[in-house]
Amino acid sequence: MSISHSEERISPFESPPIMPKNNPWSEAMSKLHDIFSKTELVETTKWGMPVYTVNGKNVAGFIGMKNHFALWFYNGVFLSDPYQVLVNAQEGKTKAMRQWRFESTEDIDEVKILEYLKEAIQNEKDGKSWKPEKGREVEIPSLLEEKLNENTKLKESFEALTPFKQKEYIEYINEAKREATKLSRLEKIIPMILEGKGLNDKYR
């Protein structure tokens, strides 16, 4: 198993940020839920939040943050964006995902959102998705790969991380010289991976 340094994995490998506790955007989330229910998208729960799919592929979702809430599209790079509302949350890192941010419930325009959702659904049906770029590959250390193969949830969580964060964990294990140190580091990072955190998130 290997990953590409220049690859940006999208659905289901790219995940949005974790929803904060005591989310103040419950009314907005409810309104977006009603809008999504008017499409053919199927509601699922991934990473502890609503993710909407078509034919089993992640299409869109929404989340409340501290100062805004966001509607995101996993392959938003392919949307025509007629109202110029989409932004790249991590310029230079995120290749395909795009966000539409709102600062109040009043900002939600059902007609426009449905327009974007329908285009996103059609794009998914047409097979428009970000393809990995060719680049140097890094082998996942055998100890980590064994754990990923043993634990489906852990594997899904690891694959949901950005390639940059995956690389950090891989290098953290590989840099250890002794097998005992590798095992100790592996046990340390497992809970962090399951929580969707990067190795150095607390320093960013």
C-alpha positions as CSV (number, residue, x, y, z in Angstrom):
1,M,0.0,0.0,0.0
2,S,1.4,3.4,-0.9
3,I,0.4,7.0,-1.3
4,S,1.5,9.7,-3.7
5,H,3.1,12.9,-2.3
6,S,1.3,15.0,-4.9
7,E,-2.0,13.2,-4.6
8,E,-5.1,14.9,-3.0
9,R,-7.6,12.2,-2.2
10,I,-11.2,13.1,-2.4
11,S,-14.3,11.2,-1.4
12,P,-14.1,9.1,0.7
13,F,-10.5,10.0,1.4
14,E,-10.9,13.8,2.0
15,S,-12.8,14.7,5.1
16,P,-14.1,18.0,6.4
17,P,-13.2,19.4,9.9
18,I,-14.7,17.9,13.0
19,M,-17.9,19.6,14.1
20,P,-17.4,21.6,17.3
21,K,-19.4,20.8,20.4
22,N,-22.4,23.0,21.3
23,N,-22.9,23.8,17.6
24,P,-24.7,27.2,17.5
25,W,-25.9,26.7,14.0
26,S,-28.7,24.2,14.6
27,E,-31.3,26.2,12.9
28,A,-29.1,26.7,9.8
29,M,-28.3,23.0,9.8
30,S,-31.9,22.1,10.0
31,K,-32.7,24.4,7.0
32,L,-29.9,22.9,4.9
33,H,-31.1,19.4,5.9
34,D,-34.6,20.3,4.5
35,I,-33.0,21.5,1.2
36,F,-30.9,18.4,0.8
37,S,-34.0,16.2,1.4
38,K,-35.5,17.7,-1.8
39,T,-32.8,16.0,-3.9
40,E,-32.0,12.4,-4.6
41,L,-29.0,12.4,-2.3
42,V,-28.8,9.8,0.4
43,E,-28.0,11.0,3.9
44,T,-25.3,9.1,5.7
45,T,-23.2,9.8,8.8
46,K,-19.4,9.9,8.4
47,W,-16.8,11.4,10.7
48,G,-19.6,12.2,13.1
49,M,-21.5,14.5,10.7
50,P,-24.0,14.3,7.8
51,V,-22.5,13.4,4.4
52,Y,-24.8,13.1,1.4
53,T,-24.1,10.5,-1.4
54,V,-25.3,9.3,-4.8
55,N,-24.5,5.8,-5.9
56,G,-22.4,5.4,-2.8
57,K,-20.1,8.4,-3.7
58,N,-19.7,11.4,-1.4
59,V,-21.2,14.5,-3.0
60,A,-21.8,17.1,-0.4
61,G,-22.4,17.9,3.3
62,F,-22.5,20.7,5.8
63,I,-21.0,21.6,9.1
64,G,-21.2,24.4,11.7
65,M,-17.9,26.1,12.7
66,K,-17.1,28.8,15.3
67,N,-17.8,31.9,13.1
68,H,-19.6,30.4,10.2
69,F,-21.2,27.3,8.8
70,A,-20.3,25.7,5.5
71,L,-21.8,23.7,2.7
72,W,-19.1,21.7,1.0
73,F,-18.8,19.8,-2.2
74,Y,-16.3,16.9,-2.4
75,N,-15.7,17.5,-6.1
76,G,-16.6,21.1,-6.1
77,V,-13.7,22.0,-8.4
78,F,-15.9,20.8,-11.3
79,L,-18.8,23.0,-10.4
80,S,-19.5,26.0,-12.7
81,D,-20.0,28.2,-9.6
82,P,-22.2,30.8,-11.4
83,Y,-22.6,32.9,-8.3
84,Q,-18.9,32.8,-7.4
85,V,-19.5,31.6,-3.9
86,L,-17.2,28.7,-3.6
87,V,-13.8,28.8,-1.8
88,N,-10.9,26.5,-1.3
89,A,-10.5,26.1,2.5
90,Q,-6.9,25.0,2.2
91,E,-5.3,26.7,-0.8
92,G,-2.4,24.7,-2.2
93,K,-3.5,21.5,-0.3
94,T,-7.1,20.8,-1.2
95,K,-7.5,20.0,-4.9
96,A,-11.2,19.2,-5.4
97,M,-13.2,20.1,-2.3
98,R,-14.9,23.5,-2.3
99,Q,-16.9,25.3,0.5
100,W,-19.8,27.7,0.4
101,R,-19.7,29.6,3.7
102,F,-22.6,31.4,5.4
103,E,-22.6,33.7,8.4
104,S,-26.3,33.6,9.2
105,T,-29.3,31.5,8.4
106,E,-30.7,34.3,6.4
107,D,-27.8,33.8,3.9
108,I,-29.2,30.5,2.8
109,D,-30.8,30.7,-0.6
110,E,-32.6,27.5,-1.3
111,V,-32.9,28.0,-5.1
112,K,-29.2,28.6,-5.6
113,I,-28.2,25.8,-3.3
114,L,-30.4,23.3,-5.1
115,E,-28.9,24.5,-8.4
116,Y,-25.4,23.7,-7.1
117,L,-26.5,20.3,-5.6
118,K,-28.2,19.2,-8.8
119,E,-25.0,20.1,-10.8
120,A,-22.9,18.2,-8.2
121,I,-25.1,15.2,-8.5
122,Q,-24.9,15.2,-12.3
123,N,-21.2,15.6,-12.2
124,E,-20.9,12.5,-10.0
125,K,-23.1,10.5,-12.3
126,D,-20.9,11.7,-15.2
127,G,-17.8,10.4,-13.4
128,K,-16.3,13.8,-12.8
129,S,-13.9,13.3,-9.9
130,W,-10.4,14.4,-9.1
131,K,-7.8,11.8,-10.3
132,P,-4.6,11.4,-8.4
133,E,-1.6,13.1,-9.9
134,K,1.5,11.1,-10.5
135,G,4.3,11.6,-8.1
136,R,6.8,10.0,-5.7
137,E,5.3,7.3,-3.6
138,V,6.0,6.5,0.0
139,E,5.5,3.0,1.4
140,I,3.3,2.8,4.5
141,P,5.4,1.0,7.2
142,S,4.4,-2.6,7.6
143,L,3.4,-2.2,11.3
144,L,1.0,0.6,10.4
145,E,-0.4,-1.2,7.4
146,E,-1.1,-4.3,9.4
147,K,-3.0,-2.3,11.9
148,L,-5.0,-0.6,9.1
149,N,-5.9,-4.0,7.6
150,E,-6.9,-5.3,11.0
151,N,-9.1,-2.3,11.9
152,T,-11.6,-1.1,9.3
153,K,-12.5,2.0,11.2
154,L,-8.8,2.9,11.6
155,K,-8.2,2.4,7.9
156,E,-11.1,4.6,6.9
157,S,-10.0,7.3,9.3
158,F,-6.4,7.2,8.0
159,E,-7.6,7.4,4.4
160,A,-9.9,10.3,5.3
161,L,-6.8,12.3,6.3
162,T,-5.1,14.5,3.7
163,P,-2.0,13.0,2.0
164,F,0.1,15.6,3.9
165,K,-1.2,14.3,7.3
166,Q,-0.8,10.7,6.2
167,K,2.8,11.4,5.2
168,E,3.5,12.9,8.7
169,Y,2.3,9.7,10.4
170,I,4.3,7.5,8.0
171,E,7.5,9.5,8.6
172,Y,6.9,9.5,12.3
173,I,6.9,5.7,12.3
174,N,9.8,5.3,9.8
175,E,12.1,7.7,11.7
176,A,12.1,5.4,14.7
177,K,15.2,3.1,14.7
178,R,14.1,0.5,17.1
179,E,11.2,-1.8,16.7
180,A,10.0,-1.1,20.2
181,T,10.0,2.6,19.5
182,K,8.0,2.0,16.3
183,L,5.4,0.1,18.2
184,S,5.2,2.7,20.9
185,R,4.7,5.5,18.4
186,L,2.1,3.4,16.6
187,E,0.1,3.0,19.8
188,K,0.4,6.7,20.4
189,I,-1.0,7.8,17.0
190,I,-3.9,5.3,16.7
191,P,-6.3,7.4,18.8
192,M,-5.2,10.6,17.0
193,I,-6.0,9.0,13.6
194,L,-9.4,7.8,14.8
195,E,-10.2,11.3,15.9
196,G,-9.2,12.6,12.4
197,K,-6.3,14.6,13.8
198,G,-2.9,15.2,12.2
199,L,0.3,14.5,14.0
200,N,1.2,18.1,14.5
201,D,-2.3,19.7,14.5
202,K,-1.8,21.2,17.9
203,Y,1.1,23.2,16.7
204,R,-0.6,24.7,13.7
